[in-house]
Amino acid sequence: MKYRVLGCSGGEAPGFRLSSFLVEDRLLIDTGSVAVALEVSEQARIDHILLTHSHLDHTGGLPLLADNIFGMRAAPVQVHGMAPTLDGVRRNLLNDVLWPNFTRIPSNAFPTLLYREVPEDGPFELAGFTITAIRVNHTVECAAYFIQGRAGTLLHIGDTGPTEAVWGHARTVHRLLAVCVETTFPNRLQEIAEASGHLTPQGLDKELEKLDRDVPVFVYHLKPHFRSEILAELKRLRRRALHVLEDGTLYRF
């Protein structure tokens, strides 16, 4: 499974791109930096987008992507998310006020984007994968996605604080290839992390105890101005299978 990190930071600054991950070139998880990380021709090859939640750092590239590719495809890009996530995008982002509604451009019959609600009652098929969505703990409704391919399953978790269901399901997955999970704040800002639905290194350590499996863990969503502090605290956890994602990196699971 090819997993390309377009951006993986918890904030945007010079040298740091917002969350966006490309799986096998045609399935995009979140859109934070897609418009600046990919050539327009590459953007036009994306068939499906999985949104973890509606926050701007995860959805903000969607209007720019739509603007870049409209008229270039024979079929719309399908935008998948839980009902509250799609509703947030529909009402607050692509709403003909903040940005044109590309579900009606160029026309209602041939739109650039098409919304598809993600089922939460079991797995569904998408882009050659079997995907399972499970809610996690954030300030808005947010999903983790289990993406199962021929080689095994990748778990990509959207923004989250301490949570339970996703780890319970992860313990049952036969071939869990890797876990991608956020860590946004340093330990000294634990109260801020809890209030905003995020993790610190010490919080991540407690979450991984719930996983209770020896699989590679890839951390993302570090706030740029706390990055060095968070990296030092992650290193002190002494988890050998713990890695930090880097913008522009290609992984094969």
Sequence and secondary structure as in RCSB ss.txt:
>XXXX:A:sequence
MKYRVLGCSGGEAPGFRLSSFLVEDRLLIDTGSVAVALEVSEQARIDHILLTHSHLDHTGGLPLLADNIFGMRAA
PVQVHGMAPTLDGVRRNLLNDVLWPNFTRIPSNAFPTLLYREVPEDGPFELAGFTITAIRVNHTVECAAYFIQGR
AGTLLHIGDTGPTEAVWGHARTVHRLLAVCVETTFPNRLQEIAEASGHLTPQGLDKELEKLDRDVPVFVYHLKPH
FRSEILAELKRLRRRALHVLEDGTLYRF
>XXXX:A:secstr
 EEEEEE BSS BTTB BSEEEETTTEEE  TTHHHHS HHHHTT  EEE S   HHHHTHHHHHHHHHTTS SS
 EEEEE HHHHHHHHHHTSSSSSS  TTSSB SSSBSEEEEE  SSS EEETTEEEEEEEE SSS EEEEEEE S
S EEEEE S SS SHHHHHHTT SSEEEEEEE  S GGGHHHHHHHT   HHHHHHHHHHH S   EEEE B GG
GHHHHHHHHHHT  TTEEE  TT EEE 
